[in-house]
């Protein structure tokens, strides 16, 4: 089964259908019935450790919604990200709580814990397959990646099949080196896609790495994260 939540629900005596409902809520939250009216729609997927989530992440989602005509964006919080082995990351439950707080007031944003509930290492291919299992064919997935991740796509797990699971869009920030057609074509070929679309947005001088360092030094991060996220960091003494 795709999610740990599914197997846990069935193992506790729930029917397979009830177990799937548990998993669907864990995966999609308020988007549980997304696209079930049969009308074609597009759902953006943002994956990451979000350690912590910041205003730049939310800005990317907003620009992607406008430029790609997305009906919503699902923030998928990584559980055990294979690319970050050997690096200390904040507990998954804390990271998920911050993302949930950050998107709580956004009607077209949702936080997903599907990768946290899945046992073992986190792979984008597995996440996209699981979403296909739960969403109707009327929903088209758009996976958002940073421009700096394009060169890494060939090394992603099951990379040649990613393009069949979702359309990919790369985020290009003003002031960053431009994304050339050759780089885009190479990345698209690596994942079996016909193209990788672009999302352009203003440059923002914010990164999770810098925010962790600021918090460690006792400096405020309130100007770079949503207020509820800043409250959570302070209340739980994160990054100290």
C-alpha positions as CSV (number, residue, x, y, z in Angstrom):
1,X,0.0,0.0,0.0
2,X,1.1,3.5,-0.7
3,X,1.0,5.0,2.8
4,X,1.8,3.9,6.3
5,X,-1.5,5.3,7.3
6,X,-3.3,2.9,5.0
7,X,-1.7,-0.2,6.4
8,X,-2.1,1.1,10.0
9,X,-5.8,1.7,9.4
10,X,-6.4,-1.8,7.9
11,X,-4.4,-3.4,10.6
12,X,-6.5,-1.8,13.3
13,X,-9.6,-3.5,12.0
14,X,-10.8,-0.9,9.5
15,X,-12.0,-2.0,6.1
16,X,-9.6,-1.4,3.1
17,X,-12.0,1.3,1.9
18,X,-11.8,3.0,5.3
19,X,-8.0,2.6,5.3
20,X,-7.9,4.4,2.0
21,X,-10.0,7.2,3.3
22,X,-7.5,7.7,6.2
23,X,-4.7,7.8,3.8
24,X,-6.5,10.2,1.4
25,X,-7.0,12.6,4.3
26,X,-3.4,12.3,5.3
27,X,-2.3,12.9,1.7
28,X,-4.7,15.6,0.6
29,X,-6.5,17.2,3.5
30,X,-9.0,19.8,2.3
31,X,-8.2,18.6,-1.3
32,X,-9.6,15.2,-0.5
33,X,-12.4,15.5,-3.1
34,X,-10.3,17.5,-5.5
35,X,-11.3,17.0,-9.1
36,X,-14.1,14.6,-8.2
37,X,-16.7,16.7,-10.0
38,X,-15.1,15.5,-13.3
39,X,-13.9,18.9,-14.4
40,X,-10.2,19.1,-15.4
41,X,-8.0,20.9,-13.0
42,X,-4.4,21.3,-12.1
43,X,-2.8,20.6,-8.7
44,X,0.6,21.9,-7.8
45,X,2.9,19.8,-5.6
46,X,5.7,21.4,-3.6
47,X,7.9,18.9,-1.8
48,X,10.6,19.7,0.7
49,X,11.9,19.4,4.2
50,X,10.6,22.9,5.0
51,X,13.1,23.4,7.8
52,X,11.6,25.9,8.4
53,X,9.0,26.9,5.8
54,X,9.4,30.6,4.9
55,X,7.8,33.4,2.9
56,X,9.8,32.5,-0.2
57,X,8.1,29.1,-0.3
58,X,4.7,30.7,-0.1
59,X,5.6,33.2,-2.8
60,X,6.7,30.4,-5.1
61,X,3.3,28.7,-4.7
62,X,1.4,31.9,-5.4
63,X,3.4,32.7,-8.5
64,X,3.0,29.1,-9.7
65,X,-0.8,29.2,-9.2
66,X,-1.0,32.4,-11.3
67,X,1.3,31.4,-14.1
68,X,0.4,27.7,-14.4
69,X,-3.3,28.2,-13.6
70,X,-3.3,25.9,-10.7
71,X,-6.4,25.3,-8.6
72,X,-4.4,24.6,-5.5
73,X,-0.9,23.7,-4.1
74,X,-0.2,20.8,-1.9
75,X,2.9,21.2,0.4
76,X,4.3,17.7,0.9
77,X,6.6,17.6,4.0
78,X,9.5,15.1,3.6
79,X,9.8,12.4,6.1
80,X,13.1,10.7,5.6
81,X,14.6,12.5,2.5
82,X,17.2,10.4,0.9
83,X,19.2,13.4,-0.5
84,X,19.7,14.7,3.0
85,X,21.2,11.7,4.8
86,X,24.0,12.7,7.1
87,X,22.5,16.1,7.8
88,X,20.6,16.8,11.0
89,X,17.1,17.9,10.3
90,X,14.3,19.0,12.6
91,X,11.8,16.3,13.7
92,X,9.2,15.7,11.0
93,X,6.2,16.5,13.3
94,X,7.7,19.9,14.0
95,X,8.3,20.6,10.4
96,X,4.8,19.5,9.5
97,X,3.2,21.6,12.3
98,X,5.0,24.7,10.9
99,X,3.8,24.1,7.3
100,X,0.3,23.5,8.5
101,X,0.4,26.7,10.5
102,X,1.8,28.6,7.4
103,X,-1.0,27.5,5.1
104,X,-3.9,27.5,7.5
105,X,-5.2,30.8,6.2
106,X,-4.8,30.0,2.6
107,X,-7.9,28.4,1.1
108,X,-6.0,27.0,-1.9
109,X,-2.9,25.7,0.0
110,X,-2.8,22.5,2.0
111,X,-0.1,20.6,4.0
112,X,0.4,16.9,3.5
113,X,2.0,14.4,5.8
114,X,1.9,11.5,3.4
115,X,5.7,11.2,3.2
116,X,6.0,11.3,7.0
117,X,3.5,8.5,7.4
118,X,5.2,6.4,4.7
119,X,7.9,4.1,6.2
120,X,11.4,4.3,4.9
121,X,13.1,6.8,2.6
122,X,11.2,9.5,0.8
123,X,11.1,9.4,-3.0
124,X,9.2,11.8,-5.2
125,X,8.3,9.0,-7.6
126,X,6.5,7.1,-4.9
127,X,4.7,10.3,-3.8
128,X,3.4,11.1,-7.3
129,X,2.3,7.5,-7.8
130,X,0.4,7.6,-4.5
131,X,-1.3,10.8,-5.5
132,X,-2.4,9.1,-8.8
133,X,-4.0,6.3,-6.8
134,X,-6.2,8.7,-4.9
135,X,-7.0,11.5,-7.4
136,X,-9.3,11.1,-10.4
137,X,-7.9,11.3,-13.9
138,X,-9.4,14.8,-14.3
139,X,-6.5,16.2,-12.0
140,X,-3.2,17.0,-13.7
141,X,-0.3,17.2,-11.3
142,X,2.4,19.9,-11.6
143,X,5.6,19.3,-9.6
144,X,7.5,22.5,-8.7
145,X,11.3,22.3,-8.4
146,X,13.9,25.0,-7.8
147,X,16.1,25.9,-10.8
148,X,19.1,24.6,-8.8
149,X,17.6,21.1,-8.7
150,X,17.4,20.6,-12.4
151,X,20.9,19.3,-12.7
152,X,20.1,16.7,-10.0
153,X,17.0,15.3,-11.6
154,X,18.8,12.5,-13.4
155,X,19.9,11.1,-10.0
156,X,16.4,11.1,-8.6
157,X,14.9,7.7,-7.8
158,X,13.1,6.3,-10.9
159,X,13.9,9.5,-12.8
160,X,12.9,8.3,-16.3
161,X,9.3,7.7,-15.2
162,X,8.8,11.0,-13.4
163,X,7.6,12.8,-16.5
164,X,4.7,10.3,-16.9
165,X,3.5,11.0,-13.3
166,X,3.4,14.8,-13.4
167,X,4.3,17.8,-15.4
168,X,7.4,19.6,-14.0
169,X,7.9,23.3,-13.6
170,X,11.2,25.0,-12.6
171,X,11.1,28.2,-10.6
172,X,13.4,30.9,-12.0
173,X,14.1,33.9,-9.7
174,X,15.0,37.3,-11.0
175,X,18.7,37.9,-10.5
176,X,19.6,34.2,-10.7
177,X,21.5,32.8,-13.8
178,X,18.9,32.3,-16.5
179,X,17.7,28.8,-17.4
180,X,18.8,28.0,-20.9
181,X,16.8,25.9,-23.3
182,X,19.6,23.3,-23.4
183,X,19.5,22.8,-19.6
184,X,15.7,22.5,-19.7
185,X,15.8,20.0,-22.5
186,X,18.4,17.9,-20.8
187,X,16.4,17.8,-17.5
188,X,13.2,17.0,-19.4
189,X,14.9,14.1,-21.2
190,X,16.2,12.7,-17.9
191,X,12.7,12.4,-16.5
192,X,10.9,11.3,-19.7
193,X,9.1,14.6,-20.2
194,X,8.5,16.5,-23.4
195,X,9.3,19.8,-21.6
196,X,9.8,21.5,-18.3
197,X,7.8,24.7,-17.9
198,X,9.1,27.8,-16.1
199,X,7.7,29.8,-13.2
200,X,9.3,33.3,-12.9
201,X,9.2,35.3,-9.7
202,X,11.1,38.2,-8.1
203,X,14.3,37.3,-6.3
204,X,13.9,36.8,-2.5
205,X,16.9,36.9,-0.1
206,X,15.6,34.1,2.2
207,X,16.7,30.5,2.8
208,X,15.9,27.9,5.4
209,X,19.6,27.5,6.1
210,X,20.0,31.2,6.9
211,X,16.9,31.2,9.1
212,X,18.1,28.2,11.1
213,X,21.4,30.1,11.7
214,X,19.6,33.3,12.7
215,X,17.4,31.4,15.2
216,X,20.4,29.6,16.6
217,X,22.0,33.0,17.3
218,X,18.8,34.2,19.0
219,X,17.9,36.6,16.3
220,X,14.3,37.1,15.1
221,X,13.1,35.5,11.9
222,X,9.6,37.2,12.0
223,X,10.2,39.2,8.9
224,X,10.9,36.1,6.8
225,X,8.3,33.5,8.0
226,X,4.6,33.7,8.7
227,X,3.8,34.9,12.2
228,X,2.4,31.5,13.4
229,X,5.6,29.8,12.2
230,X,7.7,32.3,14.2
231,X,5.6,31.7,17.2
232,X,6.1,27.9,16.9
233,X,9.9,28.3,16.5
234,X,10.0,30.4,19.6
235,X,7.6,28.4,21.7
236,X,9.4,25.1,21.0
237,X,12.9,26.5,21.1
238,X,13.7,25.2,17.6
239,X,17.2,25.7,16.1
240,X,18.7,26.8,19.4
